[in-house]
Amino acid sequence: MTKKPAWREMLSAIIVAVLLALFIRAFIVQAYQIPSGSMLNTLLVGDRLLVNKFLYGIKIPFTNKVIIDVGDPERGDIIVFAYPVEPDKDYIKRVIGIPGDKLEMRNKVLYRNGERVYEPYARLLGYRTRYDDFAPITVPAGHYFCMGDNRDNSVDSRDWGFVPRENIRGKAWRMYWSWGDGSRDASGSSGYPDDGPRWDRIGMLIE
């Protein structure tokens, strides 16, 4: 049996590795970086995280069409989705309302289906904003209402509306790296350094 030249074996290994990486990125998991402070203090500027794309269904690559339905986002999930206003941009926010939920906010306090919602993840800065109150709204079928944890510094569903189900890329899963970029919003009041590596965040489950 004739042995393949070393260069052909190496080329075959590279092709397999690239195809495997593309398969994983398209159907299973994808890496993202946090560029802004809208999710403080849950997610910091400079956090690098893995997003589970399989959890909400398998899509045809480079499209929003689901071919195998696995599950739907739940209240409290942190999700990555195509920004409805500019679909070429990805946003990350927390699911606050699922289809059929009736939501209302009074003086920064969220009410869902008539009951006050306990939100330990919400970061409130104390000053008044135009998002502190909104009249009761019902989340329509096939859509989700999402907000940033940094409530007074987040542009979200309170501003641009609901997130269509087909826009959702996946659920934020685990941190694989975190590095502060020295910006003012890199750590907020989280207690983490705003510059350099944040070793104890590596591998952290995102919730």
Backbone as JSON Lines, residues from 0, in Angstrom:
{"i":0,"aa":"M","n":[0.85,-1.2,0.0],"ca":[0.0,0.0,0.0],"c":[0.88,1.24,0.0]}
{"i":1,"aa":"T","n":[0.59,2.14,-0.91],"ca":[1.39,3.36,-1.04],"c":[1.02,4.36,0.05]}
{"i":2,"aa":"K","n":[2.02,4.84,0.73],"ca":[1.78,5.81,1.8],"c":[1.58,7.2,1.22]}
{"i":3,"aa":"K","n":[0.6,7.93,1.74],"ca":[0.34,9.29,1.27],"c":[1.52,10.19,1.64]}
{"i":4,"aa":"P","n":[1.85,11.15,0.78],"ca":[2.89,12.12,1.15],"c":[2.48,12.88,2.41]}
{"i":5,"aa":"A","n":[3.48,13.3,3.17],"ca":[3.22,14.0,4.44],"c":[2.37,15.24,4.23]}
{"i":6,"aa":"W","n":[2.62,15.96,3.12],"ca":[1.88,17.2,2.89],"c":[0.39,16.93,2.65]}
{"i":7,"aa":"R","n":[0.1,15.76,2.02],"ca":[-1.31,15.42,1.78],"c":[-2.01,15.04,3.08]}
{"i":8,"aa":"E","n":[-1.31,14.33,3.95],"ca":[-1.88,13.97,5.25],"c":[-2.16,15.22,6.08]}
{"i":9,"aa":"M","n":[-1.2,16.16,6.04],"ca":[-1.37,17.41,6.79],"c":[-2.53,18.21,6.23]}
{"i":10,"aa":"L","n":[-2.64,18.28,4.9],"ca":[-3.73,19.02,4.27],"c":[-5.07,18.41,4.62]}
{"i":11,"aa":"S","n":[-5.14,17.07,4.61],"ca":[-6.4,16.39,4.96],"c":[-6.79,16.69,6.4]}
{"i":12,"aa":"A","n":[-5.8,16.68,7.31],"ca":[-6.07,16.98,8.72],"c":[-6.57,18.41,8.9]}
{"i":13,"aa":"I","n":[-5.99,19.34,8.16],"ca":[-6.4,20.74,8.25],"c":[-7.83,20.91,7.74]}
{"i":14,"aa":"I","n":[-8.14,20.26,6.62],"ca":[-9.49,20.36,6.05],"c":[-10.52,19.8,7.02]}
{"i":15,"aa":"V","n":[-10.22,18.64,7.62],"ca":[-11.14,18.04,8.59],"c":[-11.34,18.96,9.79]}
{"i":16,"aa":"A","n":[-10.23,19.54,10.28],"ca":[-10.31,20.43,11.43],"c":[-11.15,21.67,11.13]}
{"i":17,"aa":"V","n":[-10.97,22.23,9.93],"ca":[-11.74,23.42,9.53],"c":[-13.22,23.08,9.41]}
{"i":18,"aa":"L","n":[-13.53,21.95,8.78],"ca":[-14.93,21.54,8.63],"c":[-15.58,21.28,9.99]}
{"i":19,"aa":"L","n":[-14.82,20.65,10.88],"ca":[-15.35,20.39,12.22],"c":[-15.6,21.7,12.97]}
{"i":20,"aa":"A","n":[-14.66,22.65,12.84],"ca":[-14.83,23.94,13.51],"c":[-16.04,24.69,12.96]}
{"i":21,"aa":"L","n":[-16.24,24.63,11.64],"ca":[-17.39,25.3,11.02],"c":[-18.69,24.64,11.46]}
{"i":22,"aa":"F","n":[-18.69,23.32,11.58],"ca":[-19.88,22.6,12.03],"c":[-20.24,23.0,13.46]}
{"i":23,"aa":"I","n":[-19.23,23.02,14.33],"ca":[-19.46,23.38,15.73],"c":[-19.98,24.81,15.83]}
{"i":24,"aa":"R","n":[-19.38,25.73,15.07],"ca":[-19.8,27.14,15.11],"c":[-21.21,27.31,14.56]}
{"i":25,"aa":"A","n":[-21.56,26.56,13.54],"ca":[-22.87,26.73,12.91],"c":[-24.0,26.13,13.73]}
{"i":26,"aa":"F","n":[-23.73,25.0,14.41],"ca":[-24.83,24.26,15.03],"c":[-24.76,24.14,16.55]}
{"i":27,"aa":"I","n":[-23.58,24.27,17.14],"ca":[-23.46,23.93,18.56],"c":[-23.08,25.11,19.43]}
{"i":28,"aa":"V","n":[-21.93,25.7,19.21],"ca":[-21.47,26.77,20.11],"c":[-20.68,27.8,19.33]}
{"i":29,"aa":"Q","n":[-20.78,29.06,19.77],"ca":[-20.06,30.15,19.12],"c":[-19.54,31.11,20.18]}
{"i":30,"aa":"A","n":[-18.38,31.69,19.92],"ca":[-17.75,32.61,20.87],"c":[-18.19,34.05,20.6]}
{"i":31,"aa":"Y","n":[-18.41,34.8,21.68],"ca":[-18.77,36.21,21.59],"c":[-17.98,37.02,22.62]}
{"i":32,"aa":"Q","n":[-17.82,38.3,22.34],"ca":[-17.15,39.2,23.27],"c":[-18.12,40.32,23.67]}
{"i":33,"aa":"I","n":[-18.1,40.69,24.96],"ca":[-18.98,41.74,25.46],"c":[-18.33,43.1,25.22]}
{"i":34,"aa":"P","n":[-18.96,43.97,24.4],"ca":[-18.35,45.25,24.06],"c":[-18.84,46.44,24.89]}
{"i":35,"aa":"S","n":[-19.94,46.25,25.64],"ca":[-20.53,47.4,26.35],"c":[-20.97,46.98,27.74]}
{"i":36,"aa":"G","n":[-21.37,47.99,28.53],"ca":[-21.75,47.74,29.92],"c":[-23.23,47.55,30.14]}
{"i":37,"aa":"S","n":[-24.01,47.22,29.11],"ca":[-25.46,47.14,29.27],"c":[-25.9,45.95,30.13]}
{"i":38,"aa":"M","n":[-24.99,44.97,30.35],"ca":[-25.35,43.8,31.16],"c":[-24.6,43.77,32.49]}
{"i":39,"aa":"L","n":[-23.97,44.89,32.89],"ca":[-23.34,44.96,34.21],"c":[-24.39,44.7,35.29]}
{"i":40,"aa":"N","n":[-24.1,44.03,36.39],"ca":[-22.8,43.49,36.7],"c":[-22.69,42.02,36.37]}
{"i":41,"aa":"T","n":[-23.66,41.48,35.65],"ca":[-23.61,40.06,35.28],"c":[-22.5,39.8,34.28]}
{"i":42,"aa":"L","n":[-22.42,40.63,33.25],"ca":[-21.39,40.52,32.23],"c":[-20.61,41.83,32.17]}
{"i":43,"aa":"L","n":[-19.3,41.73,32.15],"ca":[-18.42,42.89,32.15],"c":[-17.86,43.15,30.76]}
{"i":44,"aa":"V","n":[-17.52,44.4,30.5],"ca":[-16.84,44.72,29.25],"c":[-15.54,43.93,29.2]}
{"i":45,"aa":"G","n":[-15.33,43.22,28.09],"ca":[-14.13,42.4,27.96],"c":[-14.34,40.94,28.28]}
{"i":46,"aa":"D","n":[-15.52,40.56,28.75],"ca":[-15.83,39.14,28.94],"c":[-15.92,38.45,27.58]}
{"i":47,"aa":"R","n":[-15.34,37.27,27.48],"ca":[-15.49,36.42,26.3],"c":[-16.29,35.2,26.71]}
{"i":48,"aa":"L","n":[-17.35,34.92,25.99],"ca":[-18.22,33.83,26.41],"c":[-18.62,32.93,25.25]}
{"i":49,"aa":"L","n":[-19.06,31.74,25.62],"ca":[-19.54,30.77,24.65],"c":[-21.07,30.77,24.67]}
{"i":50,"aa":"V","n":[-21.65,30.75,23.49],"ca":[-23.11,30.77,23.35],"c":[-23.57,29.43,22.79]}
{"i":51,"aa":"N","n":[-24.49,28.78,23.5],"ca":[-25.05,27.5,23.08],"c":[-26.1,27.74,22.0]}
{"i":52,"aa":"K","n":[-25.8,27.35,20.76],"ca":[-26.72,27.57,19.65],"c":[-27.68,26.4,19.45]}
{"i":53,"aa":"F","n":[-27.34,25.25,20.03],"ca":[-28.15,24.05,19.85],"c":[-29.42,24.07,20.7]}
{"i":54,"aa":"L","n":[-29.33,24.75,21.87],"ca":[-30.39,24.69,22.87],"c":[-31.74,25.16,22.36]}
{"i":55,"aa":"Y","n":[-31.75,26.12,21.44],"ca":[-33.01,26.67,20.94],"c":[-33.36,26.16,19.53]}
{"i":56,"aa":"G","n":[-32.7,25.12,19.08],"ca":[-33.04,24.54,17.79],"c":[-31.9,24.63,16.79]}
{"i":57,"aa":"I","n":[-31.92,23.74,15.81],"ca":[-30.9,23.71,14.77],"c":[-31.41,24.49,13.56]}
{"i":58,"aa":"K","n":[-30.59,25.45,13.11],"ca":[-30.97,26.3,11.97],"c":[-30.14,25.95,10.74]}
{"i":59,"aa":"I","n":[-30.69,26.26,9.59],"ca":[-29.91,26.19,8.36],"c":[-28.81,27.25,8.47]}
{"i":60,"aa":"P","n":[-27.54,26.86,8.24],"ca":[-26.44,27.83,8.38],"c":[-26.67,29.11,7.59]}
{"i":61,"aa":"F","n":[-26.34,30.24,8.23],"ca":[-26.42,31.58,7.65],"c":[-27.86,32.02,7.38]}
{"i":62,"aa":"T","n":[-28.82,31.35,8.01],"ca":[-30.22,31.76,7.92],"c":[-30.83,31.71,9.31]}
{"i":63,"aa":"N","n":[-32.06,32.19,9.44],"ca":[-32.8,32.13,10.7],"c":[-33.85,31.03,10.71]}
{"i":64,"aa":"K","n":[-33.81,30.16,9.71],"ca":[-34.83,29.11,9.58],"c":[-34.46,27.9,10.44]}
{"i":65,"aa":"V","n":[-35.32,27.58,11.41],"ca":[-35.11,26.42,12.29],"c":[-35.58,25.16,11.58]}
{"i":66,"aa":"I","n":[-34.71,24.15,11.51],"ca":[-35.08,22.89,10.86],"c":[-35.39,21.79,11.9]}
{"i":67,"aa":"I","n":[-34.8,21.91,13.09],"ca":[-35.11,20.98,14.18],"c":[-35.36,21.8,15.43]}
{"i":68,"aa":"D","n":[-36.59,21.78,15.93],"ca":[-36.95,22.56,17.1],"c":[-36.56,21.8,18.36]}
{"i":69,"aa":"V","n":[-35.68,22.39,19.17],"ca":[-35.21,21.74,20.39],"c":[-35.9,22.33,21.63]}
{"i":70,"aa":"G","n":[-36.03,23.64,21.68],"ca":[-36.65,24.29,22.83],"c":[-36.75,25.78,22.61]}
{"i":71,"aa":"D","n":[-37.39,26.47,23.53],"ca":[-37.58,27.91,23.42],"c":[-36.93,28.62,24.62]}
{"i":72,"aa":"P","n":[-36.59,29.89,24.44],"ca":[-36.03,30.66,25.56],"c":[-37.02,30.74,26.72]}
{"i":73,"aa":"E","n":[-36.48,30.78,27.92],"ca":[-37.29,30.89,29.12],"c":[-37.01,32.22,29.82]}
{"i":74,"aa":"R","n":[-37.91,32.62,30.69],"ca":[-37.69,33.85,31.46],"c":[-36.37,33.75,32.23]}
{"i":75,"aa":"G","n":[-35.59,34.79,32.16],"ca":[-34.32,34.81,32.87],"c":[-33.13,34.37,32.04]}
{"i":76,"aa":"D","n":[-33.36,33.74,30.9],"ca":[-32.24,33.34,30.03],"c":[-31.53,34.58,29.5]}
{"i":77,"aa":"I","n":[-30.21,34.51,29.41],"ca":[-29.43,35.55,28.75],"c":[-29.16,35.06,27.34]}
{"i":78,"aa":"I","n":[-29.63,35.82,26.35],"ca":[-29.58,35.34,24.97],"c":[-28.83,36.32,24.07]}
{"i":79,"aa":"V","n":[-28.29,35.77,22.99],"ca":[-27.71,36.56,21.91],"c":[-28.67,36.51,20.74]}
{"i":80,"aa":"F","n":[-28.92,37.66,20.13],"ca":[-29.89,37.71,19.03],"c":[-29.5,38.79,18.04]}
{"i":81,"aa":"A","n":[-30.02,38.67,16.84],"ca":[-29.83,39.69,15.82],"c":[-30.68,40.9,16.19]}
{"i":82,"aa":"Y","n":[-30.05,42.06,16.32],"ca":[-30.74,43.29,16.68],"c":[-31.84,43.58,15.66]}
{"i":83,"aa":"P","n":[-33.11,43.65,16.1],"ca":[-34.21,43.81,15.14],"c":[-34.1,45.02,14.22]}
{"i":84,"aa":"V","n":[-33.48,46.09,14.7],"ca":[-33.35,47.31,13.89],"c":[-32.26,47.16,12.84]}
{"i":85,"aa":"E","n":[-31.15,46.52,13.21],"ca":[-30.02,46.28,12.3],"c":[-29.62,44.82,12.46]}
{"i":86,"aa":"P","n":[-30.21,43.91,11.7],"ca":[-30.01,42.47,11.89],"c":[-28.56,41.99,11.73]}
{"i":87,"aa":"D","n":[-27.69,42.82,11.14],"ca":[-26.3,42.4,11.0],"c":[-25.51,42.58,12.3]}
{"i":88,"aa":"K","n":[-26.15,43.19,13.31],"ca":[-25.52,43.36,14.61],"c":[-26.12,42.38,15.62]}
{"i":89,"aa":"D","n":[-25.27,41.85,16.49],"ca":[-25.74,40.95,17.54],"c":[-25.81,41.69,18.87]}
{"i":90,"aa":"Y","n":[-26.9,41.46,19.61],"ca":[-27.09,42.03,20.95],"c":[-27.17,40.89,21.95]}
{"i":91,"aa":"I","n":[-26.88,41.22,23.21],"ca":[-27.05,40.25,24.28],"c":[-27.85,40.91,25.41]}
{"i":92,"aa":"K","n":[-28.95,40.27,25.79],"ca":[-29.84,40.79,26.84],"c":[-30.46,39.61,27.59]}
{"i":93,"aa":"R","n":[-31.23,39.93,28.64],"ca":[-31.91,38.92,29.41],"c":[-33.39,38.86,29.0]}
{"i":94,"aa":"V","n":[-33.92,37.65,28.88],"ca":[-35.34,37.48,28.55],"c":[-36.17,37.84,29.78]}
{"i":95,"aa":"I","n":[-37.03,38.83,29.62],"ca":[-37.91,39.28,30.7],"c":[-39.34,38.8,30.5]}
{"i":96,"aa":"G","n":[-39.76,38.72,29.24],"ca":[-41.11,38.27,28.94],"c":[-41.14,37.31,27.77]}
{"i":97,"aa":"I","n":[-41.92,36.25,27.91],"ca":[-42.1,35.28,26.83],"c":[-43.49,35.49,26.22]}
{"i":98,"aa":"P","n":[-43.79,34.85,25.09],"ca":[-45.09,35.07,24.46],"c":[-46.26,34.87,25.43]}
{"i":99,"aa":"G","n":[-47.15,35.87,25.43],"ca":[-48.34,35.83,26.29],"c":[-48.18,36.55,27.62]}
{"i":100,"aa":"D","n":[-46.94,36.87,28.03],"ca":[-46.73,37.57,29.29],"c":[-47.24,39.01,29.2]}
{"i":101,"aa":"K","n":[-47.85,39.47,30.29],"ca":[-48.26,40.87,30.4],"c":[-47.26,41.58,31.32]}
{"i":102,"aa":"L","n":[-46.57,42.58,30.79],"ca":[-45.5,43.26,31.51],"c":[-45.85,44.71,31.78]}
{"i":103,"aa":"E","n":[-45.34,45.2,32.91],"ca":[-45.53,46.6,33.28],"c":[-44.36,47.0,34.17]}
{"i":104,"aa":"M","n":[-43.92,48.26,34.07],"ca":[-42.88,48.76,34.95],"c":[-43.35,50.05,35.61]}
{"i":105,"aa":"R","n":[-43.24,50.07,36.95],"ca":[-43.62,51.25,37.71],"c":[-42.48,51.64,38.64]}
{"i":106,"aa":"N","n":[-41.94,52.85,38.4],"ca":[-40.84,53.37,39.2],"c":[-39.69,52.36,39.3]}
{"i":107,"aa":"K","n":[-39.28,51.84,38.16],"ca":[-38.17,50.89,38.01],"c":[-38.48,49.48,38.48]}
{"i":108,"aa":"V","n":[-39.69,49.22,38.94],"ca":[-40.07,47.9,39.44],"c":[-40.88,47.18,38.36]}
{"i":109,"aa":"L","n":[-40.46,45.95,38.05],"ca":[-41.11,45.17,37.0],"c":[-42.25,44.33,37.57]}
{"i":110,"aa":"Y","n":[-43.37,44.33,36.85],"ca":[-44.51,43.47,37.19],"c":[-44.8,42.58,35.98]}
{"i":111,"aa":"R","n":[-44.98,41.3,36.24],"ca":[-45.27,40.35,35.17],"c":[-46.52,39.56,35.52]}
{"i":112,"aa":"N","n":[-47.5,39.65,34.64],"ca":[-48.78,38.97,34.86],"c":[-49.38,39.35,36.21]}
{"i":113,"aa":"G","n":[-49.24,40.64,36.56],"ca":[-49.85,41.18,37.76],"c":[-49.03,41.02,39.04]}
{"i":114,"aa":"E","n":[-47.89,40.34,38.97],"ca":[-47.09,40.11,40.17],"c":[-45.72,40.78,40.05]}
{"i":115,"aa":"R","n":[-45.26,41.33,41.16],"ca":[-43.94,41.96,41.18],"c":[-42.86,40.89,40.96]}
{"i":116,"aa":"V","n":[-41.85,41.23,40.15],"ca":[-40.78,40.29,39.83],"c":[-39.54,40.64,40.64]}
{"i":117,"aa":"Y","n":[-39.01,39.65,41.35],"ca":[-37.76,39.83,42.09],"c":[-36.6,39.68,41.12]}
{"i":118,"aa":"E","n":[-35.78,40.72,41.0],"ca":[-34.69,40.73,40.03],"c":[-33.35,41.04,40.7]}
{"i":119,"aa":"P","n":[-32.7,40.07,41.33],"ca":[-31.44,40.33,42.02],"c":[-30.31,40.71,41.07]}
{"i":120,"aa":"Y","n":[-30.46,40.4,39.79],"ca":[-29.43,40.7,38.79],"c":[-29.49,42.14,38.3]}
{"i":121,"aa":"A","n":[-30.61,42.83,38.53],"ca":[-30.78,44.18,37.98],"c":[-29.9,45.19,38.7]}
{"i":122,"aa":"R","n":[-29.23,46.03,37.94],"ca":[-28.36,47.09,38.47],"c":[-29.06,48.42,38.22]}
{"i":123,"aa":"L","n":[-29.41,49.09,39.3],"ca":[-30.11,50.38,39.22],"c":[-29.21,51.47,39.76]}
{"i":124,"aa":"L","n":[-29.06,52.52,38.98],"ca":[-28.14,53.6,39.35],"c":[-28.81,54.69,40.17]}
{"i":125,"aa":"G","n":[-30.13,54.68,40.24],"ca":[-30.81,55.6,41.14],"c":[-31.37,56.85,40.51]}
{"i":126,"aa":"Y","n":[-30.89,57.22,39.32],"ca":[-31.43,58.43,38.7],"c":[-32.6,58.08,37.78]}
{"i":127,"aa":"R","n":[-33.4,59.09,37.49],"ca":[-34.59,58.88,36.67],"c":[-34.23,58.78,35.19]}
{"i":128,"aa":"T","n":[-34.9,57.86,34.5],"ca":[-34.75,57.73,33.06],"c":[-36.15,57.6,32.45]}
{"i":129,"aa":"R","n":[-36.22,57.7,31.14],"ca":[-37.52,57.59,30.48],"c":[-38.02,56.15,30.43]}
{"i":130,"aa":"Y","n":[-37.18,55.22,30.88],"ca":[-37.57,53.81,30.86],"c":[-38.05,53.31,32.23]}
{"i":131,"aa":"D","n":[-38.14,54.2,33.21],"ca":[-38.5,53.78,34.56],"c":[-39.94,53.26,34.66]}
{"i":132,"aa":"D","n":[-40.79,53.7,33.74],"ca":[-42.2,53.32,33.76],"c":[-42.66,53.0,32.34]}
{"i":133,"aa":"F","n":[-43.47,51.97,32.2],"ca":[-44.18,51.77,30.95],"c":[-45.51,51.08,31.25]}
{"i":134,"aa":"A","n":[-46.5,51.41,30.43],"ca":[-47.85,50.89,30.62],"c":[-47.87,49.4,30.3]}
{"i":135,"aa":"P","n":[-48.9,48.7,30.79],"ca":[-48.98,47.25,30.54],"c":[-48.94,46.92,29.05]}
{"i":136,"aa":"I","n":[-48.09,45.94,28.71],"ca":[-47.99,45.46,27.33],"c":[-48.02,43.94,27.37]}
{"i":137,"aa":"T","n":[-48.49,43.34,26.3],"ca":[-48.53,41.88,26.2],"c":[-47.57,41.43,25.12]}
{"i":138,"aa":"V","n":[-46.7,40.48,25.44],"ca":[-45.72,39.98,24.48],"c":[-46.46,39.13,23.44]}
{"i":139,"aa":"P","n":[-46.34,39.49,22.16],"ca":[-47.08,38.75,21.13],"c":[-46.47,37.38,20.86]}
{"i":140,"aa":"A","n":[-47.24,36.54,20.22],"ca":[-46.78,35.2,19.86],"c":[-45.52,35.29,19.0]}
{"i":141,"aa":"G","n":[-44.56,34.4,19.24],"ca":[-43.36,34.36,18.43],"c":[-42.36,35.47,18.74]}
{"i":142,"aa":"H","n":[-42.53,36.16,19.86],"ca":[-41.64,37.27,20.21],"c":[-41.26,37.21,21.69]}
{"i":143,"aa":"Y","n":[-40.2,37.97,22.02],"ca":[-39.7,38.01,23.4],"c":[-39.36,39.46,23.77]}
{"i":144,"aa":"F","n":[-39.53,39.75,25.06],"ca":[-39.21,41.08,25.58],"c":[-37.92,40.94,26.38]}
{"i":145,"aa":"C","n":[-36.88,41.69,25.99],"ca":[-35.55,41.53,26.58],"c":[-35.03,42.86,27.11]}
{"i":146,"aa":"M","n":[-34.34,42.8,28.24],"ca":[-33.75,44.0,28.83],"c":[-32.34,43.7,29.31]}
{"i":147,"aa":"G","n":[-31.51,44.74,29.38],"ca":[-30.19,44.61,29.95],"c":[-30.26,44.65,31.47]}
{"i":148,"aa":"D","n":[-29.32,43.98,32.14],"ca":[-29.3,43.99,33.6],"c":[-28.94,45.37,34.14]}
{"i":149,"aa":"N","n":[-28.16,46.13,33.4],"ca":[-27.78,47.48,33.79],"c":[-28.91,48.42,33.37]}
{"i":150,"aa":"R","n":[-30.0,48.37,34.1],"ca":[-31.28,48.92,33.67],"c":[-31.25,50.39,33.25]}
{"i":151,"aa":"D","n":[-30.47,51.19,33.93],"ca":[-30.47,52.63,33.61],"c":[-29.49,52.96,32.49]}
{"i":152,"aa":"N","n":[-28.79,51.96,31.99],"ca":[-27.82,52.18,30.9],"c":[-27.93,51.07,29.86]}
{"i":153,"aa":"S","n":[-29.14,50.78,29.45],"ca":[-29.34,49.73,28.45],"c":[-30.42,50.16,27.46]}
{"i":154,"aa":"V","n":[-30.08,50.07,26.18],"ca":[-31.08,50.27,25.12],"c":[-31.59,48.89,24.75]}
{"i":155,"aa":"D","n":[-32.88,48.65,24.99],"ca":[-33.41,47.29,24.84],"c":[-34.86,47.32,24.38]}
{"i":156,"aa":"S","n":[-35.62,46.29,24.71],"ca":[-37.0,46.18,24.23],"c":[-37.87,47.35,24.68]}
{"i":157,"aa":"R","n":[-37.48,48.02,25.74],"ca":[-38.23,49.21,26.16],"c":[-38.14,50.31,25.12]}
{"i":158,"aa":"D","n":[-37.1,50.25,24.3],"ca":[-36.86,51.29,23.3],"c":[-37.28,50.84,21.9]}
{"i":159,"aa":"W","n":[-36.78,49.67,21.46],"ca":[-37.01,49.26,20.08],"c":[-37.98,48.1,19.92]}
{"i":160,"aa":"G","n":[-38.55,47.58,21.0],"ca":[-39.62,46.6,20.87],"c":[-39.2,45.16,21.09]}
{"i":161,"aa":"F","n":[-40.01,44.25,20.59],"ca":[-39.85,42.83,20.86],"c":[-38.8,42.18,19.95]}
{"i":162,"aa":"V","n":[-38.26,41.06,20.43],"ca":[-37.29,40.29,19.65],"c":[-38.01,39.12,18.99]}
{"i":163,"aa":"P","n":[-38.03,39.04,17.66],"ca":[-38.66,37.89,16.99],"c":[-37.91,36.6,17.32]}
{"i":164,"aa":"R","n":[-38.64,35.52,17.45],"ca":[-38.03,34.22,17.78],"c":[-36.93,33.85,16.8]}
{"i":165,"aa":"E","n":[-37.14,34.12,15.52],"ca":[-36.16,33.71,14.51],"c":[-34.85,34.49,14.6]}
{"i":166,"aa":"N","n":[-34.85,35.62,15.32],"ca":[-33.63,36.41,15.47],"c":[-32.68,35.86,16.52]}
{"i":167,"aa":"I","n":[-33.15,34.94,17.35],"ca":[-32.36,34.47,18.48],"c":[-31.29,33.49,18.03]}
{"i":168,"aa":"R","n":[-30.03,33.8,18.39],"ca":[-28.89,32.96,18.01],"c":[-28.68,31.81,18.99]}
{"i":169,"aa":"G","n":[-28.78,32.11,20.3],"ca":[-28.52,31.07,21.29],"c":[-28.49,31.65,22.69]}
{"i":170,"aa":"K","n":[-28.19,30.78,23.65],"ca":[-28.15,31.15,25.06],"c":[-26.71,31.27,25.54]}
{"i":171,"aa":"A","n":[-26.42,32.38,26.23],"ca":[-25.09,32.55,26.82],"c":[-24.86,31.42,27.82]}
{"i":172,"aa":"W","n":[-23.67,30.79,27.72],"ca":[-23.44,29.56,28.49],"c":[-22.32,29.72,29.51]}
{"i":173,"aa":"R","n":[-21.08,29.8,29.06],"ca":[-19.95,29.88,29.97],"c":[-18.93,30.91,29.5]}
{"i":174,"aa":"M","n":[-18.18,31.44,30.48],"ca":[-17.09,32.35,30.21],"c":[-15.84,31.54,29.87]}
{"i":175,"aa":"Y","n":[-15.17,31.88,28.79],"ca":[-13.91,31.19,28.51],"c":[-12.7,32.11,28.7]}
{"i":176,"aa":"W","n":[-12.94,33.42,28.81],"ca":[-11.85,34.36,29.05],"c":[-12.45,35.7,29.42]}
{"i":177,"aa":"S","n":[-11.71,36.49,30.2],"ca":[-12.18,37.82,30.58],"c":[-10.98,38.73,30.78]}
{"i":178,"aa":"W","n":[-11.02,39.86,30.11],"ca":[-9.9,40.79,30.16],"c":[-10.44,42.23,30.16]}
{"i":179,"aa":"G","n":[-10.16,42.96,31.21],"ca":[-10.58,44.35,31.28],"c":[-9.78,45.21,30.33]}
{"i":180,"aa":"D","n":[-10.46,46.1,29.64],"ca":[-9.79,46.93,28.63],"c":[-9.41,48.31,29.16]}
{"i":181,"aa":"G","n":[-9.58,48.52,30.46],"ca":[-9.22,49.82,31.04],"c":[-10.3,50.87,30.92]}
{"i":182,"aa":"S","n":[-11.45,50.52,30.32],"ca":[-12.51,51.51,30.15],"c":[-13.26,51.71,31.46]}
{"i":183,"aa":"R","n":[-13.96,52.83,31.55],"ca":[-14.68,53.2,32.77],"c":[-15.77,52.19,33.1]}
{"i":184,"aa":"D","n":[-16.35,51.55,32.08],"ca":[-17.45,50.62,32.3],"c":[-17.0,49.16,32.35]}
{"i":185,"aa":"A","n":[-15.69,48.93,32.4],"ca":[-15.21,47.55,32.33],"c":[-15.64,46.72,33.53]}
{"i":186,"aa":"S","n":[-15.75,47.34,34.7],"ca":[-16.12,46.55,35.87],"c":[-17.27,47.15,36.66]}
{"i":187,"aa":"G","n":[-17.54,48.44,36.51],"ca":[-18.6,49.07,37.27],"c":[-18.35,48.9,38.76]}
{"i":188,"aa":"S","n":[-19.35,48.45,39.49],"ca":[-19.2,48.24,40.93],"c":[-19.05,46.75,41.25]}
{"i":189,"aa":"S","n":[-18.58,45.98,40.28],"ca":[-18.53,44.53,40.43],"c":[-17.41,44.06,41.35]}
{"i":190,"aa":"G","n":[-16.42,44.91,41.58],"ca":[-15.29,44.5,42.39],"c":[-14.16,43.88,41.6]}
{"i":191,"aa":"Y","n":[-14.35,43.69,40.29],"ca":[-13.3,43.15,39.43],"c":[-12.44,44.28,38.88]}
{"i":192,"aa":"P","n":[-11.18,44.01,38.59],"ca":[-10.33,45.05,38.0],"c":[-10.83,45.43,36.62]}
{"i":193,"aa":"D","n":[-10.68,46.7,36.27],"ca":[-11.14,47.14,34.95],"c":[-10.02,47.06,33.91]}
{"i":194,"aa":"D","n":[-8.87,46.5,34.3],"ca":[-7.76,46.36,33.37],"c":[-7.02,45.05,33.67]}
{"i":195,"aa":"G","n":[-6.73,44.27,32.64],"ca":[-6.01,43.02,32.82],"c":[-6.92,41.82,32.97]}
{"i":196,"aa":"P","n":[-6.33,40.63,33.15],"ca":[-7.12,39.38,33.22],"c":[-7.93,39.27,34.5]}
{"i":197,"aa":"R","n":[-9.09,38.65,34.4],"ca":[-9.93,38.36,35.56],"c":[-10.01,36.84,35.67]}
{"i":198,"aa":"W","n":[-9.02,36.26,36.32],"ca":[-8.83,34.81,36.3],"c":[-10.02,34.04,36.86]}
{"i":199,"aa":"D","n":[-10.64,34.56,37.92],"ca":[-11.7,33.78,38.57],"c":[-13.01,33.79,37.81]}
{"i":200,"aa":"R","n":[-13.09,34.53,36.7],"ca":[-14.29,34.49,35.87],"c":[-14.22,33.4,34.8]}
{"i":201,"aa":"I","n":[-13.02,32.9,34.54],"ca":[-12.84,31.89,33.5],"c":[-13.56,30.59,33.88]}
{"i":202,"aa":"G","n":[-14.4,30.1,32.98],"ca":[-15.18,28.89,33.22],"c":[-16.48,29.14,33.96]}
{"i":203,"aa":"M","n":[-16.76,30.38,34.31],"ca":[-17.97,30.71,35.1],"c":[-19.24,30.45,34.28]}
{"i":204,"aa":"L","n":[-20.21,29.8,34.91],"ca":[-21.52,29.6,34.3],"c":[-22.27,30.92,34.28]}
{"i":205,"aa":"I","n":[-22.88,31.26,33.16],"ca":[-23.57,32.54,33.02],"c":[-25.04,32.35,33.34]}
{"i":206,"aa":"E","n":[-25.53,33.13,34.31],"ca":[-26.95,33.03,34.67],"c":[-27.44,34.32,35.3]}
